[in-house]
Amino acid sequence: MSRFHVHLHVNDLEQSIRFYSTLFATAPARVEAGYAKWMLDDPKVNFAISTGQPGGVSHLGFQVDSDEELAHVSARAQAAAGTVLVEKGARCCYAKGNKAWAEDPQGVVWETFHTTGVLEEAGSGAEETFRDELRTAPIGGCGCSPERTAAAESVCCAQ
């Protein structure tokens, strides 16, 4: 696994950027309308914040370096949760890539993702969304589809 991922919803983006920039002793790697992200090296964390939902933890996860690693970690998530939502060609949070989503027994949403590119504007949707079947082809996305669970829907689709 490359990086641990944390995504929080915040009420005031500018105030939160000041707080986390001071806490992490560095400016965000990316700031967009309603969104900021830090790519920390010690510890290795992809820490993102966004507005648009009530404040608090949006989701946790792992950012991996390849689709092969994504398939491996997604298979573990499926074994743990019993089901995963897989998205290929996702467009979310100013990035594109492949993703898999699972929920723990408390309803905490876990995202595993491989970023394949950046977007200049906030994206939504995925080229393909399916449940459970972990295909050998690359998997991915933060697509907003009717198949998403309520908890997963709140992760990215309302941004």
MIPASE-275323 format. One record per residue (C-alpha): residue number from 1; x, z, y. Coordinates in nm, 2 decimals. Example, Ala and Ser with C-alpha at 12.3 -4.5 7.8 and 13.67 -1.06 7.14 Angstrom:
<pts>
<pt 1, <1.23, 0.78, -0.45>>
<pt 2, <1.37, 0.71, -0.11>>
</pts>
This chain:
<pts>
<pt 1, <0.00, 0.00, 0.00>>
<pt 2, <0.13, -0.09, 0.34>>
<pt 3, <-0.06, 0.13, 0.58>>
<pt 4, <-0.33, 0.39, 0.58>>
<pt 5, <-0.62, 0.28, 0.80>>
<pt 6, <-0.85, 0.50, 1.01>>
<pt 7, <-1.12, 0.37, 1.23>>
<pt 8, <-1.31, 0.60, 1.48>>
<pt 9, <-1.60, 0.53, 1.70>>
<pt 10, <-1.55, 0.67, 2.05>>
<pt 11, <-1.78, 0.73, 2.34>>
<pt 12, <-1.53, 0.65, 2.62>>
<pt 13, <-1.27, 0.39, 2.53>>
<pt 14, <-1.04, 0.44, 2.83>>
<pt 15, <-1.04, 0.82, 2.79>>
<pt 16, <-0.97, 0.78, 2.42>>
<pt 17, <-0.69, 0.53, 2.48>>
<pt 18, <-0.52, 0.78, 2.72>>
<pt 19, <-0.57, 1.06, 2.46>>
<pt 20, <-0.43, 0.87, 2.16>>
<pt 21, <-0.15, 0.70, 2.36>>
<pt 22, <-0.03, 1.05, 2.46>>
<pt 23, <-0.08, 1.19, 2.11>>
<pt 24, <0.10, 0.90, 1.94>>
<pt 25, <0.36, 0.87, 2.23>>
<pt 26, <0.29, 0.49, 2.24>>
<pt 27, <0.05, 0.25, 2.39>>
<pt 28, <-0.19, 0.06, 2.17>>
<pt 29, <-0.07, -0.26, 2.00>>
<pt 30, <-0.39, -0.43, 2.10>>
<pt 31, <-0.67, -0.35, 2.35>>
<pt 32, <-0.99, -0.56, 2.38>>
<pt 33, <-1.34, -0.50, 2.51>>
<pt 34, <-1.46, -0.19, 2.33>>
<pt 35, <-1.16, -0.18, 2.09>>
<pt 36, <-0.80, -0.06, 2.07>>
<pt 37, <-0.56, -0.04, 1.78>>
<pt 38, <-0.22, 0.14, 1.72>>
<pt 39, <0.01, 0.02, 1.45>>
<pt 40, <0.21, 0.34, 1.39>>
<pt 41, <0.53, 0.35, 1.18>>
<pt 42, <0.57, 0.72, 1.14>>
<pt 43, <0.34, 0.78, 0.96>>
<pt 44, <0.25, 0.42, 0.87>>
<pt 45, <-0.11, 0.41, 1.00>>
<pt 46, <-0.33, 0.14, 1.14>>
<pt 47, <-0.54, 0.35, 1.38>>
<pt 48, <-0.83, 0.18, 1.55>>
<pt 49, <-1.10, 0.29, 1.79>>
<pt 50, <-1.42, 0.12, 1.91>>
<pt 51, <-1.73, 0.18, 2.10>>
<pt 52, <-2.09, 0.09, 2.01>>
<pt 53, <-2.17, 0.36, 1.76>>
<pt 54, <-2.20, 0.74, 1.80>>
<pt 55, <-1.86, 0.90, 1.81>>
<pt 56, <-1.69, 1.00, 1.48>>
<pt 57, <-1.52, 0.86, 1.18>>
<pt 58, <-1.63, 0.50, 1.11>>
<pt 59, <-1.43, 0.44, 0.79>>
<pt 60, <-1.10, 0.50, 0.62>>
<pt 61, <-0.89, 0.26, 0.42>>
<pt 62, <-0.57, 0.08, 0.33>>
<pt 63, <-0.42, -0.23, 0.49>>
<pt 64, <-0.22, -0.42, 0.23>>
<pt 65, <0.04, -0.69, 0.25>>
<pt 66, <-0.10, -0.95, 0.01>>
<pt 67, <-0.41, -1.07, -0.16>>
<pt 68, <-0.25, -0.97, -0.49>>
<pt 69, <-0.21, -0.61, -0.37>>
<pt 70, <-0.57, -0.63, -0.23>>
<pt 71, <-0.70, -0.73, -0.58>>
<pt 72, <-0.51, -0.44, -0.74>>
<pt 73, <-0.63, -0.17, -0.49>>
<pt 74, <-0.99, -0.32, -0.49>>
<pt 75, <-1.00, -0.29, -0.87>>
<pt 76, <-0.91, 0.08, -0.83>>
<pt 77, <-1.18, 0.12, -0.57>>
<pt 78, <-1.43, -0.04, -0.80>>
<pt 79, <-1.32, 0.19, -1.09>>
<pt 80, <-1.36, 0.49, -0.86>>
<pt 81, <-1.69, 0.40, -0.69>>
<pt 82, <-1.85, 0.19, -0.96>>
<pt 83, <-1.92, -0.09, -0.72>>
<pt 84, <-1.75, -0.27, -0.43>>
<pt 85, <-1.86, -0.52, -0.17>>
<pt 86, <-1.61, -0.80, -0.15>>
<pt 87, <-1.57, -1.03, 0.15>>
<pt 88, <-1.36, -1.35, 0.17>>
<pt 89, <-1.27, -1.50, 0.50>>
<pt 90, <-1.39, -1.20, 0.71>>
<pt 91, <-1.39, -1.21, 1.09>>
<pt 92, <-1.39, -0.86, 1.23>>
<pt 93, <-1.22, -0.64, 1.48>>
<pt 94, <-1.02, -0.92, 1.64>>
<pt 95, <-0.87, -1.02, 1.30>>
<pt 96, <-0.95, -1.24, 1.01>>
<pt 97, <-0.87, -1.17, 0.65>>
<pt 98, <-1.00, -1.06, 0.31>>
<pt 99, <-1.16, -0.72, 0.24>>
<pt 100, <-1.33, -0.50, -0.02>>
<pt 101, <-1.55, -0.20, 0.06>>
<pt 102, <-1.64, 0.11, -0.14>>
<pt 103, <-1.82, 0.44, -0.08>>
<pt 104, <-1.71, 0.78, -0.20>>
<pt 105, <-1.96, 1.03, -0.34>>
<pt 106, <-2.02, 1.17, 0.01>>
<pt 107, <-2.09, 0.82, 0.16>>
<pt 108, <-1.76, 0.78, 0.33>>
<pt 109, <-1.68, 0.41, 0.35>>
<pt 110, <-1.34, 0.30, 0.24>>
<pt 111, <-1.21, -0.05, 0.34>>
<pt 112, <-0.92, -0.22, 0.17>>
<pt 113, <-0.80, -0.53, 0.36>>
<pt 114, <-0.53, -0.80, 0.39>>
<pt 115, <-0.51, -0.94, 0.74>>
<pt 116, <-0.44, -1.31, 0.75>>
<pt 117, <-0.46, -1.39, 1.12>>
<pt 118, <-0.58, -1.27, 1.46>>
<pt 119, <-0.88, -1.37, 1.66>>
<pt 120, <-0.90, -1.40, 2.04>>
<pt 121, <-1.26, -1.28, 2.04>>
<pt 122, <-1.44, -1.02, 1.83>>
<pt 123, <-1.56, -1.18, 1.51>>
<pt 124, <-1.83, -1.11, 1.27>>
<pt 125, <-1.93, -1.24, 0.93>>
<pt 126, <-1.75, -1.37, 0.63>>
<pt 127, <-1.72, -1.70, 0.45>>
<pt 128, <-1.83, -1.54, 0.13>>
<pt 129, <-1.98, -1.19, 0.04>>
<pt 130, <-2.04, -1.07, -0.31>>
<pt 131, <-2.08, -0.74, -0.50>>
<pt 132, <-1.87, -0.61, -0.79>>
<pt 133, <-1.71, -0.92, -0.93>>
<pt 134, <-1.34, -0.90, -0.84>>
<pt 135, <-1.23, -1.26, -0.86>>
<pt 136, <-0.87, -1.37, -0.90>>
<pt 137, <-0.90, -1.58, -0.58>>
<pt 138, <-0.83, -1.40, -0.25>>
<pt 139, <-1.10, -1.15, -0.16>>
<pt 140, <-1.21, -1.02, 0.18>>
<pt 141, <-1.40, -0.95, 0.52>>
<pt 142, <-1.61, -0.74, 0.75>>
<pt 143, <-1.90, -0.97, 0.73>>
<pt 144, <-2.25, -0.86, 0.83>>
<pt 145, <-2.48, -0.96, 0.56>>
<pt 146, <-2.81, -0.83, 0.41>>
<pt 147, <-2.61, -0.73, 0.09>>
<pt 148, <-2.42, -0.46, 0.28>>
<pt 149, <-2.51, -0.09, 0.22>>
<pt 150, <-2.63, 0.10, 0.52>>
<pt 151, <-2.30, 0.29, 0.55>>
<pt 152, <-2.09, -0.02, 0.52>>
<pt 153, <-2.32, -0.20, 0.77>>
<pt 154, <-2.24, 0.06, 1.04>>
<pt 155, <-1.86, 0.02, 0.99>>
<pt 156, <-1.82, -0.31, 1.17>>
<pt 157, <-2.14, -0.50, 1.22>>
<pt 158, <-2.26, -0.30, 1.53>>
<pt 159, <-1.94, -0.36, 1.72>>
</pts>
